[in-house]
């Protein structure tokens, strides 16, 4: 009818709300009819009618519950039939019981003779598979609705690398979408693509020679796939690509180790790759035109194409990523993936929202989408199918790529149960898997006692957290503004001397501050990561009086404290050489600023050697891998002297081994100090390196500025 508008919304399993705006007067006894699957129209019972001005609202009752997958037509006299909006159904009490699905077959399961497609679309009236034909055209195939809202279809024939979409009709809206469980994608993720994951899983597996049984055995080094090899001052061939990480015997222009050989040389145990799952913002075919760290995810399963040598072939990126992990394993390196499950790039265009609207993302009480992540949407991990997607992704990445663990972006926005359940399931596949993440307490939509945050660490005994207390004590405040100018312990602020003890004991003891963690396995000790300013750049703000030599000495001093701290040492790519981002903080989309500087590696190779020595030292001191800090506190003494020296000493065999007594001495001052001990001691480690001579003993030890030394008796 002209000058009229009418809409209908399902508000419970057997009630419909109709809103009518019209210039014509509508009667309270207006009759509405509902037709199901072209059957005889049934009159709906009027429960309530309200009107104001030209708006009429009717609440109608059906004589049986709404059946999803059936066709309904709502009609009344003088109006054409209308579809019913079912988007509120995800909030109904019955929804989870009716539609939660725990099967393992979602996505496209490929065999050479057939491919099975399955998608969870419980609100949908119809779902069609749109799939590419051999000649590049597309055909449409209606899928069959089965139990718990899963639509299925099996196509005979070989569909490897074929592009496909789901066309989903949710009664009032029809959307064309990628597969939320799609393991493959086409160029720039315009389509999902059929891939053969069994082929990847059947590739030969390699385990690192050194078995890391505890979190504290790891020395983690964070890098970006593109940034690590992008600079042209090496002979790496596949710069900025997955396969660039696999090239062996690569060097800088003057023969220093580069790429994979550099990772092996510096002595770290574990490489953390910034996001490798598919993300928005970089053109697969022209990756140098734009830049992104990868925290704009568009898939929980597909792999990023801009890192592939042949992104037009959906299988290639899977094969290449598996080669990265395999190559690292063969070279005694573990691999963790940085994953982003707290938000997506854009929820409106997300496959999750297109296929099941109003389910996968948290909403505020006002009804608006929650944005605690700062990215416009928060993934509702506490919901059954959202939790399932997260866990299924983690299991898939272990089964397919043999990854060793995960770093969770903004983990505090994920619920505790999801993280704990995911760990237990992943541990069944790989018993030494490592889970760690950012435990910041953000937002109010998820209750505080449900968040996987640092404040709830005691409820997650197998999860490690980035320790911001450690960071701020050792380095000083981190964020933009006046904080950048505040010195931390390594900057010369000796008021932190007692706090450093708390930090070095992984903040897992009650000392000055309450303990944050059950034990040292929960503390990721760090002073720099991809976020914010580099350590060197922070020091250029807080220690403006220092020359470059002193700034770099402070960087080395910070690294020595990290090495000798209990917990899990974590380093950002280039931290070991004082890499700069030219004073910039948030550089997630700035080209070249984040690159590893291989020329600087050559210029500051003494720092590389010092870093290697520290990592070798940590591996040779098994007591640093102890986890019970209450026990460590009882067997190791921390002494802060008036001249600023911090001395750790012990006579316990678990620390000193075959020796009678040991001292670890930190000089945080910018000048030399001589300290007299009670006897002559063998100097084991001095000013950044091992002392191999057995006859090197000292009673009066000269301690260089900003240095760490170890002596034994």
Secondary structure by P-SEA (a helix, b strand, c coil): cccbbbbbbbccccbbbbbbbccccccccbbbbbbcccccbbbbbbccccccccbbbbbbbbcccccccbbbbbbcccccbbbbbccccccccccccccccccccccccccccbbbbbbbcccccbbbbbbbccccbbbbbbbbbccccccccccccccccbbbbbbcccccbbbbbcccccccccccccbbbbbcaaaaaaccccccccccccccccbbbbbbccccccccccccccccccccccccccccccccccaaaaaaaacccbbbbcccccccccccccccccccccccccccccccccccccccccaaaaaaaaaaaaaaaaacbbbbbbccccccccccccccccccccccbbbcccccccccccccbbbccccaaaaaaaaaaaaaaaaaccccbbbbcccccccaaaaaaaaaaaaaaccbbbbbcccccccccccccccccccccccccccccccaaaaaaacccccccccccccccccccccaaaaaaaaaacccccccccccccccccccccccccccccaaaaaaaacccccaaaaaaaaaaaaaaaaacccbbbbccccccccccccccccccccccccccaaaaaaaaaaaaaaaaaaaaaaaccccccccaaaaaaabbbbbcccbbbbbbbccccccccccbbbbbbccccbbbbbbcccbbbbcccccccccccccccccccccccbbbbbcc
